[in-house]
């Protein structure tokens, strides 16, 4: 439902906006980690992704490490004919929204995150996997909230213009790779942290805008060219030039990893030449404009906004410090590139500078700014009476080839065996083949934005998946790995509830998962009896519906699944043997341990440094010594199984060197056979085994 062309928001959420303002620390952030796109939102109103180690944020796909795509979002606000709180008149007044301006020109007064429901508790062998995420939200859950999460961030400025960003996050499988951002520009007259109102005049000629730079992505930079970490080689393009004539057109700008001057091969997609060829940079990241108020009196969407939609050189930007520089900021926000006309434009930066998808043009060389290229979006001018506001709604999203396609296309490229092209036909040119597949990401990001637009226009009334189970518990056993869960709150309540699906990955959590079981409604247990000893296993469980309440208007029809990120395990589960019955049966496997053999998959595939002590007592202490008697590690084995894994690490987490080692096994309590009551192991009984490590 829409009111004045704005989505109807539940009363509980509306009330949250009116909480008392308070000073918020300049370094505070809130994280969203419930879908394929995961990131943080900063308190001061814009995001600089560098965390003193790497550029962090906008991770997609979030299943894998090093998929950060964010570099920096620079934000400016400027106005004309302004009188400040000290009574000084300015022809132009500008504000640069950056961390260094906190307590000078900008004053963050709110940053919080609300959740629709508490995240499930996830345990593996008694260890909580969900504990690090329990503090991601503030307060109690709001079950009537439509999005899974809402982050609200309010910043006052010396202009008396306060801006509030409401970041809406969805976990539904067709809508979890974008964020919707409602930006409310309100003339509050508040120029600092306190609640006093210093200004009561109208604001005229207000302009606001941002330059957003994407690295697309961190792994691509690590694999191919480190300079890409700050987006040096990012392309930019745009769509929606004819928005006012085409009702279904989408106004948007987006980026991807272009060619690099520092490599001798075609760089599109970031192929990994020293591995299996996998594409490490398939991402297309950008922003779409969903709605802009025409004025404070007309809340309909303005087809002529944004004022600027295009590209701009990455590190060329104005810094409003006085009237002259504030005017240059206002001009920049009105569409005049800074500092000269060659530093920006509203054309399609990529298409207008290349002859085709394999053209070796280096993006930043066009304008000469080594900081790369930003997506340039600005709005205005707006006249905002005191107490009134303007609403801008954007979607920020990321899309591209999935991991399986990145592996297949990259392997074919590396081995010079190009296959079918996405539009049909074939080619013998491996670069043409690779790039044709990579550039299907343009269609993917446009599809992402179209779903965000349909979501917004529906009043955020997209069909919802069932909630996940509130508890997921995995226990490693001697002959099986036991999985159990609490019923979803929708189980037995929602008429379309379909049941549960369990997925498993082998070796590591950042890989492809396979479905291993479908449970009916009401089921709460499953034993994984197909696990193999010596391997590591990771799981997640999703609740699903039958799709009968998914008409397919805002996304494809069919069953909907709760987000896997709510229940994915991060700690390994292992199949273990039953406890041994004799000290004579204890074995060290492999012995000798040879790292070269492990790397050739002749031993434990998923853990190349792993040794296993088999047939040990269920309760014992294992001390590992060097041949000369130095204690290397001290392990308490308490789980009652007959296995204990050791990853060749000392107690100080150092990898052991080649040599002869002695493992001493000591029983820590009397162990009784259940059937007969006879004592199998006497407390204090001990033995030892020698083994060899060759590295």
C-alpha positions as CSV (number, residue, x, y, z in Angstrom):
1,X,0.0,0.0,0.0
2,X,1.3,3.5,-0.8
3,X,0.4,6.8,0.8
4,X,1.4,9.9,-1.2
5,X,3.6,7.5,-3.3
6,X,5.5,6.5,-0.2
7,X,5.5,3.0,1.2
8,X,3.3,2.5,4.2
9,X,5.6,1.7,7.2
10,X,4.4,0.0,10.3
11,X,3.6,2.2,13.3
12,X,6.2,0.5,15.5
13,X,8.9,1.4,13.0
14,X,7.6,5.0,12.6
15,X,7.8,5.5,16.3
16,X,11.4,4.5,16.3
17,X,12.3,7.5,14.2
18,X,11.2,9.9,16.9
19,X,13.6,8.7,19.7
20,X,15.5,11.4,21.5
21,X,18.7,12.4,19.7
22,X,22.0,11.7,21.4
23,X,25.7,12.0,20.5
24,X,27.0,9.0,18.6
25,X,30.7,8.1,18.3
26,X,32.3,8.9,15.0
27,X,33.6,5.4,14.7
28,X,30.4,3.5,15.5
29,X,29.1,1.1,12.9
30,X,26.2,-1.4,12.5
31,X,26.7,-4.6,10.5
32,X,24.1,-6.4,8.4
33,X,25.1,-10.1,7.9
34,X,21.9,-11.9,7.0
35,X,22.0,-12.2,3.2
36,X,24.3,-12.5,0.2
37,X,25.2,-8.8,0.5
38,X,26.8,-8.0,3.8
39,X,28.2,-4.7,4.9
40,X,28.5,-2.0,7.6
41,X,26.9,1.4,7.9
42,X,28.9,4.2,9.6
43,X,27.6,6.7,12.1
44,X,28.7,9.9,10.4
45,X,26.6,9.4,7.3
46,X,28.9,8.0,4.6
47,X,31.3,5.1,4.4
48,X,35.0,4.9,4.0
49,X,35.8,1.2,3.7
50,X,39.5,1.2,4.6
51,X,40.0,-0.3,8.1
52,X,43.8,0.2,8.3
53,X,44.3,-3.2,6.8
54,X,42.0,-3.5,3.7
55,X,38.9,-2.1,2.1
56,X,36.0,-3.7,4.0
57,X,32.4,-3.8,3.1
58,X,29.7,-4.7,0.5
59,X,30.7,-8.3,0.6
60,X,29.1,-10.3,-2.3
61,X,28.8,-13.2,-2.4
62,X,29.2,-13.3,1.3
63,X,29.7,-17.1,1.3
64,X,33.3,-16.5,0.5
65,X,36.2,-14.5,1.9
66,X,37.8,-11.5,0.2
67,X,34.7,-10.5,-1.7
68,X,34.6,-6.9,-0.4
69,X,33.6,-4.4,-3.0
70,X,33.5,-1.0,-1.2
71,X,36.1,1.7,-1.3
72,X,34.6,5.0,-0.3
73,X,31.4,7.0,-0.5
74,X,32.0,10.8,-0.5
75,X,29.0,12.9,0.3
76,X,28.4,16.6,0.0
77,X,25.6,19.0,0.8
78,X,25.5,22.7,-0.4
79,X,22.9,25.5,-0.3
80,X,22.6,29.1,-1.5
81,X,21.8,32.3,0.3
82,X,22.4,31.0,3.8
83,X,22.7,32.6,7.2
84,X,24.5,30.5,9.8
85,X,23.8,30.2,13.5
86,X,26.3,33.1,14.2
87,X,24.3,35.5,12.0
88,X,26.9,35.4,9.2
89,X,25.5,35.4,5.6
90,X,27.0,33.2,2.9
91,X,26.1,33.2,-0.8
92,X,27.0,29.5,-0.7
93,X,27.5,27.1,2.2
94,X,28.8,23.6,1.9
95,X,29.3,20.5,4.1
96,X,31.6,17.6,3.3
97,X,30.2,14.5,5.1
98,X,33.4,12.8,6.2
99,X,34.7,11.5,9.5
100,X,37.2,14.4,9.9
101,X,34.3,16.8,9.9
102,X,32.5,15.2,12.9
103,X,32.0,17.9,15.6
104,X,33.0,20.6,13.1
105,X,30.2,20.6,10.5
106,X,28.5,17.3,11.0
107,X,27.0,15.8,14.2
108,X,25.9,12.1,14.2
109,X,23.0,11.7,16.7
110,X,21.6,8.3,15.9
111,X,22.7,4.9,14.7
112,X,20.8,1.8,15.5
113,X,19.6,-1.4,13.9
114,X,16.2,-3.1,14.5
115,X,15.4,-6.7,13.7
116,X,12.3,-8.6,12.7
117,X,13.3,-11.6,14.8
118,X,16.2,-12.7,16.9
119,X,18.8,-14.8,15.0
120,X,18.8,-18.6,15.7
121,X,21.3,-20.1,18.1
122,X,23.7,-22.3,16.3
123,X,26.0,-24.8,18.1
124,X,28.6,-27.3,16.9
125,X,29.8,-29.7,19.6
126,X,28.7,-27.3,22.3
127,X,30.5,-24.2,20.8
128,X,28.2,-21.3,19.8
129,X,28.6,-20.3,16.2
130,X,26.0,-17.5,16.4
131,X,27.4,-15.6,19.5
132,X,29.5,-13.1,17.4
133,X,26.2,-11.9,15.7
134,X,23.9,-11.6,18.7
135,X,24.7,-7.9,19.2
136,X,24.2,-6.9,15.6
137,X,20.9,-5.3,16.5
138,X,19.6,-2.9,19.2
139,X,16.6,-3.5,21.6
140,X,13.9,-6.2,21.2
141,X,12.7,-7.6,17.9
142,X,9.9,-5.9,16.0
143,X,7.8,-8.8,14.5
144,X,5.6,-6.3,12.5
145,X,8.7,-4.8,10.8
146,X,8.6,-5.8,7.1
147,X,12.4,-5.9,6.2
148,X,14.5,-8.3,8.2
149,X,16.7,-5.4,9.4
150,X,16.4,-1.6,9.4
151,X,19.5,0.5,10.2
152,X,18.6,4.2,11.1
153,X,21.3,6.8,11.0
154,X,20.7,10.5,11.6
155,X,23.3,13.3,11.2
156,X,22.8,17.0,12.0
157,X,24.8,19.6,10.0
158,X,25.7,23.3,10.5
159,X,23.4,24.0,7.7
160,X,20.4,23.1,9.9
161,X,19.7,20.3,7.4
162,X,19.5,16.9,9.2
163,X,19.6,13.8,7.0
164,X,18.4,10.4,8.1
165,X,19.4,7.2,6.2
166,X,17.1,4.3,6.7
167,X,18.8,1.2,5.3
168,X,16.3,-1.7,4.6
169,X,17.7,-5.2,4.4
170,X,15.8,-8.3,3.2
171,X,16.9,-11.9,3.4
172,X,14.4,-13.3,0.8
173,X,16.5,-15.2,-1.7
174,X,15.6,-12.9,-4.7
175,X,16.1,-9.7,-2.7
176,X,19.2,-10.3,-0.5
177,X,21.8,-8.8,-2.8
178,X,20.8,-5.2,-2.5
179,X,20.0,-2.6,0.2
180,X,17.3,0.0,-0.1
181,X,18.2,3.3,1.4
182,X,15.6,5.9,2.2
183,X,17.3,9.3,2.6
184,X,15.2,11.9,4.4
185,X,16.5,15.5,4.1
186,X,14.8,17.6,6.8
187,X,15.2,21.2,7.6
188,X,15.3,20.9,11.4
189,X,17.3,23.9,12.1
190,X,19.5,21.8,14.5
191,X,23.2,22.6,13.9
192,X,24.8,20.5,16.6
193,X,24.3,17.6,19.0
194,X,21.8,19.0,21.5
195,X,18.0,19.3,20.9
196,X,17.9,23.1,20.7
197,X,16.9,24.6,17.4
198,X,19.2,27.3,16.3
199,X,17.9,28.1,12.8
200,X,14.3,28.7,11.6
201,X,14.8,30.0,8.1
202,X,13.9,28.1,4.9
203,X,16.7,26.5,3.0
204,X,16.9,27.3,-0.7
205,X,18.8,25.7,-3.6
206,X,19.8,22.7,-1.5
207,X,21.9,20.1,-3.4
208,X,23.2,16.8,-2.2
209,X,25.2,14.1,-3.8
210,X,27.9,11.5,-3.7
211,X,30.7,9.9,-5.5
212,X,30.9,6.2,-4.8
213,X,33.9,4.1,-5.7
214,X,33.8,0.3,-5.9
215,X,36.9,-2.0,-6.0
216,X,34.9,-4.9,-7.5
217,X,36.5,-6.7,-5.8
218,X,39.1,-7.3,-3.0
219,X,39.9,-10.8,-4.2
220,X,40.4,-9.6,-7.7
221,X,42.9,-7.1,-6.5
222,X,44.8,-9.7,-4.5
223,X,44.8,-12.1,-7.4
224,X,45.6,-9.8,-10.3
225,X,46.6,-6.3,-9.3
226,X,46.9,-4.9,-5.8
227,X,46.2,-1.3,-7.0
228,X,42.6,-2.3,-7.8
229,X,42.1,-2.5,-4.0
230,X,41.2,1.2,-4.1
231,X,39.3,0.9,-7.4
232,X,42.0,2.2,-9.6
233,X,40.9,0.2,-12.6
234,X,37.1,0.3,-12.2
235,X,34.9,1.0,-15.1
236,X,31.6,2.9,-14.7
237,X,28.5,2.9,-16.8
238,X,25.0,4.2,-16.4
239,X,21.4,3.5,-17.6
240,X,18.1,5.5,-17.5
241,X,18.9,8.4,-19.9
242,X,15.3,8.2,-21.2
243,X,13.7,7.5,-17.8
244,X,11.0,10.2,-18.2
245,X,9.9,8.6,-21.5
246,X,10.2,5.0,-20.5
247,X,8.1,4.0,-17.5
248,X,10.0,0.8,-16.8
249,X,13.5,2.3,-17.3
250,X,15.8,2.2,-14.3
251,X,18.1,5.1,-13.4
252,X,21.4,3.6,-12.2
253,X,25.1,3.7,-12.3
254,X,27.4,0.8,-11.7
255,X,31.1,-0.4,-11.8
256,X,33.2,-3.4,-12.5
257,X,36.9,-4.4,-12.7
258,X,38.5,-3.2,-16.0
259,X,41.8,-3.7,-17.7
260,X,45.1,-3.1,-15.8
261,X,48.3,-1.7,-17.2
262,X,50.3,-3.9,-14.9
263,X,49.4,-7.3,-16.4
264,X,50.1,-8.8,-19.8
265,X,46.8,-10.6,-20.2
266,X,43.1,-9.7,-20.5
267,X,42.1,-8.8,-17.0
268,X,38.3,-8.7,-17.2
269,X,36.8,-10.9,-14.5
270,X,40.1,-11.2,-12.7
271,X,41.1,-14.7,-13.9
272,X,43.3,-16.6,-11.5
273,X,46.2,-17.7,-13.7
274,X,48.3,-19.4,-10.9
275,X,45.4,-21.6,-9.9
276,X,42.6,-23.2,-11.8
277,X,41.7,-20.1,-13.7
278,X,38.7,-19.2,-11.5
279,X,37.3,-15.7,-12.1
280,X,37.9,-13.7,-8.9
281,X,36.2,-10.4,-9.9
282,X,32.8,-11.1,-11.5
283,X,31.0,-8.4,-9.5
284,X,29.0,-5.5,-10.9
285,X,28.2,-3.0,-8.1
286,X,26.2,0.1,-8.2
287,X,23.3,2.3,-7.2
288,X,19.8,2.7,-8.6
289,X,17.4,5.6,-8.0
290,X,14.0,4.4,-7.0
291,X,12.2,7.6,-6.0
292,X,12.9,11.4,-5.6
293,X,10.3,13.8,-4.3
294,X,9.5,16.5,-6.8
295,X,9.2,19.0,-3.9
296,X,8.1,19.3,-0.4
297,X,4.6,19.9,-1.7
298,X,4.6,17.2,-4.4
299,X,5.6,13.7,-3.2
300,X,5.4,12.1,-6.6
301,X,8.6,10.8,-8.3
302,X,10.6,13.4,-10.2
303,X,11.6,11.9,-13.6
304,X,14.3,14.6,-14.0
305,X,16.2,13.5,-10.9
306,X,18.9,12.9,-10.2
307,X,20.4,16.1,-11.4
308,X,23.6,14.3,-12.2
309,X,24.0,10.6,-13.0
310,X,27.4,9.5,-14.5
311,X,31.1,9.2,-13.6
312,X,33.8,11.3,-12.0
313,X,37.5,10.9,-11.4
314,X,38.1,9.2,-8.1
315,X,40.2,11.5,-6.1
316,X,39.3,14.8,-7.7
317,X,36.7,16.5,-5.5
318,X,35.9,19.9,-3.8
319,X,36.4,20.4,-0.1
320,X,34.0,23.2,1.1
321,X,35.9,25.4,3.6
322,X,34.8,28.9,2.8
323,X,32.4,30.7,0.5
324,X,34.5,30.2,-2.7
325,X,35.0,26.5,-2.1
326,X,31.4,26.1,-1.1
327,X,30.3,27.6,-4.4
328,X,32.6,25.1,-6.2
329,X,31.0,22.3,-4.2
330,X,27.5,23.6,-5.2
331,X,28.7,23.8,-8.8
332,X,30.0,20.2,-8.6
333,X,26.7,19.0,-7.2
334,X,24.9,20.8,-10.1
335,X,27.0,18.8,-12.7
336,X,30.2,20.8,-13.3
337,X,33.1,18.3,-13.0
338,X,35.9,19.2,-10.6
339,X,38.4,20.7,-11.2
340,X,37.9,20.6,-15.0
341,X,35.5,19.3,-17.6
342,X,37.7,16.2,-18.4
343,X,37.2,14.9,-14.9
344,X,33.6,13.8,-15.1
345,X,30.6,13.3,-17.4
346,X,27.0,12.0,-17.6
347,X,27.7,9.7,-20.5
348,X,28.4,6.0,-20.5
349,X,32.0,6.1,-19.5
350,X,32.7,2.5,-20.5
351,X,30.8,2.3,-23.8
352,X,32.0,5.6,-25.0
353,X,35.7,4.8,-24.6
354,X,36.1,1.2,-25.9
355,X,35.5,-0.5,-29.2
356,X,34.5,-3.8,-27.6
357,X,34.6,-6.1,-24.6
358,X,38.3,-7.1,-25.2
359,X,39.6,-3.6,-25.8
360,X,42.7,-3.2,-23.6
361,X,41.8,0.4,-22.6
362,X,42.8,1.2,-19.0
363,X,39.9,3.0,-17.4
364,X,41.6,5.6,-15.2
365,X,44.0,6.6,-18.1
366,X,41.0,8.4,-19.7
367,X,41.0,11.1,-17.1
368,X,44.4,10.5,-15.5
369,X,43.3,10.3,-11.9
370,X,45.0,7.3,-10.3
371,X,42.2,7.2,-7.7
372,X,40.1,5.4,-10.2
373,X,36.5,6.4,-11.2
374,X,33.4,7.1,-9.1
375,X,29.7,6.6,-9.8
376,X,28.6,10.3,-9.6
377,X,25.0,10.9,-8.4
378,X,23.6,14.3,-7.2
379,X,20.2,15.7,-6.5
380,X,18.5,19.1,-6.3
381,X,18.1,21.9,-6.2
382,X,15.4,21.7,-3.5
383,X,13.7,24.4,-1.5
384,X,13.0,23.0,1.9
385,X,10.9,25.1,4.4
386,X,11.7,24.9,8.0
387,X,10.3,21.7,9.5
388,X,9.7,20.1,6.0
389,X,11.6,17.4,4.2
390,X,12.5,15.7,0.9
391,X,12.7,11.9,0.4
392,X,15.2,10.2,-1.9
393,X,15.2,6.4,-2.2
394,X,18.1,4.4,-3.7
395,X,19.0,0.8,-4.0
396,X,22.6,-0.3,-3.7
397,X,23.3,-3.8,-5.1
398,X,25.8,-6.2,-6.4
399,X,25.4,-9.1,-9.0
400,X,27.4,-11.2,-11.4
401,X,28.4,-14.7,-12.3
402,X,28.0,-17.3,-9.5
403,X,30.9,-19.3,-8.1
404,X,30.2,-22.4,-10.3
405,X,30.2,-20.3,-13.5
406,X,33.4,-18.4,-12.4
407,X,35.1,-21.8,-12.0
408,X,33.9,-23.2,-15.3
409,X,34.5,-20.1,-17.5
410,X,37.8,-19.4,-15.8
411,X,39.0,-23.0,-16.3
412,X,38.1,-22.9,-20.0
413,X,39.9,-19.6,-20.4
414,X,43.0,-20.8,-18.6
415,X,43.1,-24.0,-20.7
416,X,42.3,-22.1,-23.9
417,X,39.2,-24.3,-24.5
418,X,36.4,-21.7,-24.9
419,X,32.9,-23.0,-25.2
420,X,29.5,-21.7,-25.9
421,X,28.7,-18.0,-25.7
422,X,25.9,-16.8,-23.5
423,X,23.8,-15.6,-26.4
424,X,24.4,-18.8,-28.4
425,X,27.1,-19.7,-30.8
426,X,30.8,-20.3,-30.1
427,X,34.2,-18.6,-30.4
428,X,37.8,-19.7,-30.6
429,X,38.9,-16.6,-28.9
430,X,39.3,-17.3,-25.2
431,X,39.2,-13.6,-24.2
432,X,36.0,-13.0,-26.2
433,X,34.5,-16.1,-24.5
434,X,35.5,-15.1,-21.0
435,X,34.4,-11.5,-21.3
436,X,31.1,-12.3,-22.9
437,X,30.2,-14.3,-19.8
438,X,31.6,-11.7,-17.4
439,X,29.5,-9.0,-19.1
440,X,26.3,-10.9,-18.5
441,X,26.7,-9.3,-15.1
442,X,25.3,-6.1,-16.6
443,X,22.0,-7.9,-17.1
444,X,22.3,-9.3,-13.6
445,X,22.7,-6.0,-11.9
446,X,19.9,-4.4,-13.9
447,X,17.7,-7.4,-12.9
448,X,18.7,-6.7,-9.3
449,X,17.7,-3.1,-9.5
450,X,14.4,-4.0,-11.2
451,X,13.6,-6.3,-8.2
452,X,14.5,-3.5,-5.8
453,X,12.2,-1.1,-7.7
454,X,9.3,-3.6,-7.7
455,X,9.9,-4.1,-4.0
456,X,9.7,-0.4,-3.3
457,X,6.6,0.2,-5.5
458,X,4.8,-2.7,-3.7
459,X,5.3,-0.9,-0.4
460,X,7.9,-3.5,0.5
461,X,5.2,-6.2,0.2
462,X,7.3,-8.9,-1.2
463,X,6.3,-12.5,-0.3
464,X,8.1,-13.6,2.8
465,X,9.9,-17.0,3.4
466,X,9.2,-18.8,6.7
467,X,11.4,-17.9,9.7
468,X,14.4,-20.3,10.2
469,X,14.5,-22.7,13.2
470,X,15.4,-20.8,16.4
471,X,18.0,-23.4,17.3
472,X,20.3,-25.6,15.2
473,X,22.5,-28.0,17.0
474,X,25.2,-30.3,15.5
475,X,27.0,-33.0,17.6
476,X,29.9,-35.1,16.2
477,X,29.5,-38.7,17.1
478,X,31.2,-42.0,16.7
479,X,29.2,-43.4,13.8
480,X,27.2,-40.3,12.7
481,X,26.9,-36.5,13.0
482,X,23.6,-35.8,14.7
483,X,21.7,-32.7,13.7
484,X,18.7,-31.4,15.6
485,X,16.7,-28.2,15.5
486,X,13.7,-26.4,17.0
487,X,10.7,-25.9,14.9
488,X,10.3,-22.7,12.8
489,X,7.8,-20.3,14.4
490,X,5.8,-20.8,11.1
491,X,5.8,-24.6,11.4
492,X,2.2,-25.7,12.1
493,X,1.0,-22.1,11.8
494,X,1.5,-20.9,8.1
495,X,-0.7,-22.9,5.7
496,X,2.0,-22.9,3.0
497,X,4.8,-24.2,5.3
498,X,6.8,-26.9,3.4
499,X,9.4,-28.2,5.8
500,X,13.2,-28.0,6.1
501,X,16.2,-28.6,3.9
502,X,19.7,-29.4,5.2
503,X,22.8,-28.6,3.2
504,X,26.4,-29.7,3.8
505,X,29.9,-28.6,2.7
506,X,33.0,-30.7,3.0
507,X,36.5,-29.4,4.0
508,X,35.7,-25.7,4.5
509,X,32.8,-23.4,5.0
510,X,33.5,-21.2,2.0
511,X,32.7,-23.7,-0.7
512,X,29.7,-25.2,-2.5
513,X,27.0,-26.8,-0.4
514,X,25.0,-29.8,-1.4
515,X,21.4,-30.6,-0.2
516,X,21.5,-33.9,1.8
517,X,18.1,-34.1,3.4
518,X,14.6,-32.7,3.2
519,X,12.6,-32.9,6.4
520,X,8.8,-32.7,6.7
521,X,7.0,-30.2,8.8
522,X,7.3,-31.2,12.5
523,X,10.6,-33.1,12.1
524,X,13.4,-32.0,14.4
525,X,16.2,-34.5,13.9
526,X,18.5,-35.9,11.2
527,X,21.6,-38.2,11.5
528,X,24.2,-37.7,8.8
529,X,25.6,-41.3,8.4
530,X,27.4,-40.6,5.2
531,X,30.2,-38.6,6.8
532,X,33.7,-39.9,6.4
533,X,36.3,-39.9,9.2
534,X,39.1,-37.4,8.8
535,X,37.0,-34.8,6.9
536,X,35.5,-31.6,8.2
537,X,31.8,-30.9,7.7
538,X,29.8,-27.7,7.7
539,X,26.0,-27.4,7.6
540,X,23.1,-25.1,7.4
541,X,19.3,-25.6,7.6
542,X,16.6,-23.6,5.9
543,X,12.8,-23.6,6.4
544,X,10.8,-23.4,3.1
545,X,7.3,-22.9,2.0
546,X,5.4,-24.4,-1.0
547,X,5.3,-21.2,-3.0
548,X,1.5,-21.0,-3.0
549,X,1.6,-17.5,-1.5
550,X,4.3,-16.3,-4.0
551,X,2.5,-15.0,-7.0
552,X,5.7,-14.0,-8.8
553,X,4.9,-10.4,-9.2
554,X,7.9,-8.9,-7.4
555,X,10.2,-11.9,-8.0
556,X,10.1,-15.4,-9.6
557,X,7.4,-17.7,-8.3
558,X,7.9,-20.9,-6.4
559,X,9.1,-21.9,-2.9
560,X,10.9,-19.4,-0.8
561,X,13.7,-20.3,1.7
562,X,14.8,-18.7,4.9
563,X,18.3,-17.3,4.6
564,X,21.2,-19.8,4.9
565,X,23.2,-17.1,6.7
566,X,21.0,-17.5,9.7
567,X,22.2,-21.0,10.4
568,X,25.5,-21.6,8.6
569,X,28.0,-23.2,10.8
570,X,31.6,-21.9,11.1
571,X,33.0,-24.6,13.3
572,X,33.8,-28.0,11.8
573,X,32.0,-31.2,12.7
574,X,33.8,-34.5,12.4
575,X,32.8,-38.1,12.4
576,X,34.5,-39.8,15.3
577,X,35.1,-43.5,16.2
578,X,33.8,-45.1,19.3
579,X,36.1,-45.0,22.2
580,X,38.9,-47.6,22.2
581,X,38.8,-50.5,24.6
582,X,42.6,-51.2,24.9
583,X,45.7,-49.0,25.1
584,X,47.3,-51.4,22.7
585,X,44.9,-50.4,20.0
586,X,45.9,-46.8,19.8
587,X,47.3,-45.6,16.4
588,X,48.7,-42.4,15.0
589,X,47.5,-41.8,11.4
590,X,49.3,-41.1,9.2
591,X,52.7,-42.2,10.5
592,X,55.0,-41.0,9.1
593,X,53.2,-37.7,8.4
594,X,54.5,-36.4,5.1
595,X,53.3,-32.9,4.1
596,X,54.1,-33.6,0.4
597,X,51.8,-36.6,0.4
598,X,49.0,-34.5,2.1
599,X,49.2,-31.9,-0.6
600,X,48.8,-34.6,-3.2
601,X,45.5,-35.6,-1.6
602,X,47.0,-38.9,-0.3
603,X,46.0,-38.2,3.3
604,X,43.3,-35.9,4.8
605,X,42.1,-33.8,2.0
606,X,40.5,-30.9,3.9
607,X,43.3,-30.4,6.5
608,X,46.7,-30.8,5.1
609,X,48.4,-30.6,8.5
610,X,46.1,-33.1,10.3
611,X,47.1,-36.2,12.2
612,X,44.6,-38.3,14.1
613,X,45.0,-40.4,17.2
614,X,42.6,-43.4,16.8
615,X,41.1,-45.9,19.3
616,X,42.0,-43.7,22.3
617,X,40.1,-43.9,25.6
618,X,37.0,-41.7,25.8
619,X,38.5,-39.6,28.6
620,X,42.3,-39.1,28.5
621,X,45.1,-36.5,28.3
622,X,47.5,-36.4,25.4
623,X,50.9,-34.8,25.8
624,X,53.0,-34.4,22.7
625,X,56.8,-34.2,23.2
626,X,59.8,-33.8,20.9
627,X,62.3,-36.6,20.9
628,X,64.5,-34.8,23.5
629,X,61.5,-34.4,25.8
630,X,60.3,-30.8,25.2
631,X,56.5,-30.5,25.6
632,X,54.9,-29.4,22.3
633,X,51.2,-29.6,23.1
634,X,48.9,-30.7,25.9
635,X,45.4,-31.9,24.8
636,X,42.5,-32.8,27.1
637,X,40.3,-35.4,25.3
638,X,36.8,-35.3,27.0
639,X,34.1,-36.0,24.4
640,X,34.0,-39.8,25.0
641,X,34.9,-40.7,21.4
642,X,37.9,-42.7,20.1
643,X,39.3,-40.0,17.9
644,X,41.3,-36.8,18.6
645,X,42.5,-34.6,15.7
646,X,45.8,-32.7,15.9
647,X,46.7,-30.1,13.2
648,X,50.5,-30.2,13.9
649,X,50.4,-27.1,16.0
650,X,52.2,-26.4,19.2
651,X,50.4,-25.0,22.2
652,X,51.5,-21.5,21.1
653,X,49.9,-22.1,17.6
654,X,53.2,-22.7,15.8
655,X,53.5,-25.4,13.1
656,X,55.8,-28.2,14.2
657,X,59.0,-28.9,12.3
658,X,60.3,-32.2,10.9
659,X,61.3,-34.7,13.5
660,X,60.4,-37.6,15.7
661,X,57.6,-36.9,18.3
662,X,56.2,-38.9,21.2
663,X,52.6,-38.9,22.1
664,X,51.8,-39.9,25.7
665,X,48.3,-41.0,26.5
666,X,47.0,-40.9,30.1
667,X,43.5,-42.0,31.2
668,X,42.0,-39.2,33.3
669,X,39.1,-41.2,35.0
670,X,37.9,-44.7,35.4
671,X,36.0,-45.8,32.3
672,X,33.3,-48.4,32.7
673,X,31.7,-50.7,30.1
674,X,28.0,-49.9,30.1
675,X,26.8,-53.5,29.5
676,X,28.9,-55.3,32.1
677,X,29.9,-52.5,34.5
678,X,33.5,-53.7,34.2
679,X,36.3,-51.2,34.3
680,X,37.9,-51.0,30.9
681,X,40.5,-48.3,31.8
682,X,41.8,-47.5,35.2
683,X,42.5,-43.8,35.9
684,X,46.2,-43.1,35.5
685,X,46.8,-45.9,33.0
686,X,49.1,-44.7,30.2
687,X,51.0,-45.6,27.1
688,X,52.9,-43.8,24.4
689,X,53.4,-43.8,20.6
690,X,56.2,-42.5,18.5
691,X,55.5,-40.8,15.1
692,X,57.5,-38.9,12.5
693,X,56.8,-35.6,10.8
694,X,58.4,-34.8,7.5
695,X,57.8,-31.3,6.2
